[in-house]
Amino acid sequence: MKKEEKKSARITKVPAKDLLAQIAVQFRGKDIFPEKTEECKQFLRKLKGAKL
């Protein structure tokens, strides 16, 4: 039985600020939490229809 070789991932140190910027670019324009977004939309619709 042959032993499987694992490829080591390249690990580089990146400052936290740069890492967050890269993540933000990756997720720009995408809805990360669609369920929460829909709940908020429903809540706002209820507020618009409520009489004060």
C-alpha angles and dihedrals in degrees: 000000000000121000113239116237117225118216111227115232119234109252119195128175112244125180113250092243092055092045092053090047091054092049091048091053091050094052098037111134094010125115105234096182107033094166093055091045091054091047090052092049091052091049092051091049089054091050093051091051095045118103116224 
